[in-house]
Amino acid sequence: METLKKYLMLYDGNFGVQQPLKWAYRFGFLLFTWFFTGFILTAYVELLKELMPVGHAYREYQICGGQIIFQGIIISFLFPAQRWTYLGNMMTISFAGALLLLPGLLLAQYLVLPALFYALYFMGVAGIMFLEHIRRTRLLQLGNTLTMTWVAYRIIILLIILLA
């Protein structure tokens, strides 16, 4: 019974992070979260079209995939043994952020609100994601560099979108 309980646990009681999984499961999780995060962001960016260019249909998928590759390179140099654990945690944060955008999408179906409202809501969600990223990298004992590169990637992409 204890073995079954161990395999069913989603979190390690000591650190609050995911337990080790097989590589194929981790890769599958990254693909799943990448697809659905990109899907939700593609829908949400339509609410911001008064403030920023919408772009092509695959832009948000490319941004999410680029984040995985970019952070994957950084973690591979700094903490190669933690690569899959970190990427899984990072995409969990991105997926949770995308899910937090769903109430905004739902609200837009019933109310006509200015794009600024949706931009501020998005920034609030991004702030929550930032705090969660800091928390998880501390629990994984990875330092602040990954959080700084996580933010830097997002700022660079935003500048590219706004200046394009």
C-alpha positions in Angstrom: 0.0 0.0 0.0 2.9 2.4 0.8 4.3 1.8 -2.7 1.0 2.6 -4.4 0.7 5.7 -2.3 4.2 6.8 -3.3 3.4 6.5 -7.1 0.1 8.3 -6.8 1.7 11.3 -5.0 2.0 14.4 -7.2 4.2 16.3 -4.8 7.1 15.5 -2.6 6.1 16.3 1.0 9.5 17.9 1.8 9.9 20.4 -1.0 6.5 20.7 -2.8 7.9 20.0 -6.2 7.1 17.2 -8.7 8.6 13.8 -8.0 10.9 12.3 -10.7 9.1 10.9 -13.7 10.2 9.0 -16.8 11.7 11.1 -19.6 8.9 10.2 -22.0 6.3 11.4 -19.6 8.1 14.7 -19.0 8.5 15.2 -22.7 4.8 14.4 -23.3 3.9 16.9 -20.5 6.0 19.6 -22.1 4.3 19.0 -25.5 0.8 19.0 -23.8 1.4 22.2 -21.9 3.1 23.9 -24.8 0.1 23.2 -27.1 -2.6 24.2 -24.7 -0.7 27.3 -23.4 -0.2 28.4 -27.0 -3.9 27.7 -27.8 -5.1 29.8 -24.9 -2.6 32.7 -25.6 -3.6 32.7 -29.2 -7.2 33.3 -28.2 -6.3 35.8 -25.5 -4.1 38.0 -27.7 -7.2 38.9 -29.7 -8.4 40.8 -26.7 -5.3 42.9 -26.8 -5.4 43.8 -30.5 -6.1 47.5 -29.8 -2.8 47.7 -27.9 -0.5 45.4 -29.8 -0.2 43.6 -33.1 -2.0 40.2 -33.1 0.5 38.4 -35.4 0.0 35.2 -37.3 -1.9 32.1 -35.9 1.2 30.3 -34.8 3.0 33.2 -33.1 2.1 32.2 -29.5 3.0 28.6 -30.1 6.4 29.8 -31.4 6.9 32.0 -28.3 6.1 29.2 -25.9 8.3 26.7 -27.8 11.1 29.3 -27.9 10.8 29.7 -24.1 11.3 26.0 -23.7 14.3 25.9 -26.0 15.9 29.1 -24.5 15.5 28.0 -20.9 16.5 24.5 -21.8 19.8 25.8 -23.1 20.4 27.9 -20.0 19.5 25.1 -17.6 21.7 22.7 -19.5 24.7 25.0 -19.0 24.0 25.7 -15.3 22.4 22.6 -13.9 22.2 19.8 -16.5 21.0 17.2 -14.0 18.0 19.4 -13.2 17.0 20.1 -16.9 13.8 18.1 -17.1 12.7 18.9 -13.6 13.1 22.6 -14.2 11.5 22.5 -17.6 8.5 20.6 -16.2 8.1 23.2 -13.4 8.5 26.1 -15.8 5.8 24.7 -18.2 3.5 24.0 -15.2 3.8 27.7 -14.4 3.1 28.7 -18.0 0.1 26.3 -18.2 -1.3 27.6 -14.9 -0.9 31.1 -16.1 -2.8 30.2 -19.3 -5.6 28.7 -17.2 -5.8 31.9 -15.2 -6.4 33.7 -18.5 -9.6 31.6 -19.1 -11.8 33.8 -16.9 -10.8 36.8 -19.0 -11.7 35.0 -22.1 -15.0 33.9 -20.6 -15.7 37.5 -19.5 -15.1 38.8 -23.0 -17.9 36.6 -24.3 -20.4 38.5 -22.2 -19.0 42.0 -21.6 -17.3 44.5 -23.9 -14.4 45.8 -21.9 -11.5 47.9 -23.1 -8.2 46.2 -24.2 -6.5 47.9 -21.3 -8.6 45.9 -18.8 -7.4 42.6 -20.5 -3.8 43.9 -20.6 -3.9 44.7 -16.9 -5.4 41.3 -16.1 -2.7 39.7 -18.2 0.0 41.6 -16.3 -1.5 40.4 -13.0 -1.4 36.8 -14.2 2.2 37.4 -15.3 3.1 38.8 -11.9 1.7 35.7 -10.2 3.7 33.5 -12.6 6.8 35.5 -11.8 6.3 34.9 -8.1 5.7 31.2 -8.6 8.8 30.9 -10.8 10.9 32.4 -8.0 9.3 30.1 -5.4 9.9 27.0 -7.5 13.5 27.8 -8.5 14.2 28.4 -4.8 12.7 25.0 -3.9 14.8 23.4 -6.6 17.8 25.3 -5.3 18.6 26.7 -8.7 19.3 30.3 -7.8 18.0 33.5 -9.5 19.7 33.2 -12.9 16.9 31.1 -14.4 14.3 33.6 -13.2 16.3 36.5 -14.7 16.6 34.7 -18.0 12.9 33.7 -17.9 12.0 37.4 -17.5 14.6 38.5 -20.1 13.2 36.2 -22.7 9.7 37.6 -22.2 10.8 41.2 -22.3 12.8 40.6 -25.5 9.9 38.9 -27.2 7.5 41.7 -26.1 9.9 44.3 -27.6 10.2 42.3 -30.8 6.4 42.2 -31.1 5.9 45.9 -30.3 8.7 47.0 -32.7 7.9 44.7 -35.6 
